[in-house]
Structures are given as C-alpha cells and as structure tokens.
Amino acid sequence: MQQINPIELSQWLNDAERESPILLDVRETGEYEICNIANSQLIPMNTIPHRFAELDEDATIVVICHHGMRSYQVASFLERQGFANVINLNGGIARWAEDVDLAMAKY
C-alpha cells in the first residue's frame, strides 16, 4: 500500500507541472462539512462498495479520512478491485490540519 504524508501531498497539489490526483474523502458527511481539503470528492466509506465504479480506475487516487485508518481500508479495497494507483493519506485530515492547514477546523 502506497502512503503519502500531508506535506508531500500539499507539495504535489501545488506543483503546476504535475497532474493532481483524485482526492477521495471517505469520512461521513458531517465530518466533511467540518473540514475538508479543497477539491476533494466525498464518498463515505460505507457507500464505497456500491459507488467505487464512479471512480476512474486509471487515475491516481489519494484516499482521505480522519486519522488514516478508514482510508487505509478503502484503499486496500480499491486495490483488490483492480485500481493500480491508490495512495493512503497517512495521518488523515487531522494530520493535514497539523502540518499543512493550521487554520483548518479540527474535531
């Protein structure tokens, strides 16, 4: 399983020469409304088995949750479904708020 930390992801998203990944947020709607990374797509974890076909199998997907556990499980699931370029955000949105966006709401 590929992992990326928030600082690496931030650098990637700010690199104009590099294609941005799909940011797949698998938290619940209420969590997403508290805080999220710009341009992320919300598909709650419990809906992934029914909705993963909405995702591009060939795209690079960074999976995001609160601390990195749910996203790790979803990333593993997507890999088992044939997605080749899936990356887990290590530490999740909580670590993003600590390392990248200090003004982001925390919960």
N, C-alpha and C positions, 0 to 999 in steps of 0.2 A: 504494500500500500504506500503510495506516494504521500508525503506530508509537506506542508508549507507553513511557515510561521507568518504572523501578521505583517512583520516588516518586509519580508520577501514579497508577499502578496501586494502590499502597498507600492513597492518599487515597480513590480510588474504592471500594475494598473496605471501607473504614472509614466510608463515607458511608451512613448508615442510610436516607436518603431516595432513594437511587439503587439500581436493581436491579443486582446483581452479575453480571458476565459469567461465561461458562463459561471456566474456566482449563484449557486443553488443553496438557498436558505431552507433548512428542513425543520425549523422551530415552529411553534404554534403561532397562529395569527396574532394573539395578544402579545406574545414576546416580540414578534416582528414589529408591531406598532410602537413598542417602547424604544427600540433602536434597530437599525439595520445598516448594512453597507450599501451605498448608492449603487443603483442599477442591479441589485440582486433580485433574484426571482424566488418567490415563496412557493414552495410545495411542501406542506407539513409531512413529517416522517410517516405518519400513519396512512397517508394517501399515496405515497411513492409506489407501492406495488400496482396500483391502478392507473398511475399517471406517468410512470417513467418513460412511456412511449412518446410523450410530449418533448422529450429531450433529444438533442442531436447526438447520436452515438459516436460521431467522428469529432465532435468538439471537445475541447479541454474544459472540464467541469471541476470547479472548486466547491466542495460541499462545506456548508457552514451550519453550526448550531451554537448553543450557549457555551459549552466548555470543550467540545470536540468529541464527545462520546457518541451521540446520536449521528453526527455527521460521519464518523468512522464506520458505523454500522450501515448507513445508507451508501457510502462509497463502496464498501465491500459488496453490498447487494448489487449495485450498478455494475461492478466488475464482473460479478457472476452472470449478469445479463448480457455481457459482451462489450460493455463500454471500456475502451482501452486507455483513455486519458482522464482518469478520475483522481483528484487530489483532495485530501482532507486538510481543512484549516486547523492546525494544531493549536489548541487552547481556545478555539472558537471566538465568538463575538466578545466574550469577556476579556480575552487577551488582546483582541483588536483595540478595545476601549482603553486598555492599559498602555499599549505600545504605540498605537498609531493615532487614534482619535480620542485625545484626552477629554474632550468636551462631550463625548457621547454619553447618553444616559446609561446607567448601569442598573442591574437588578439581580 
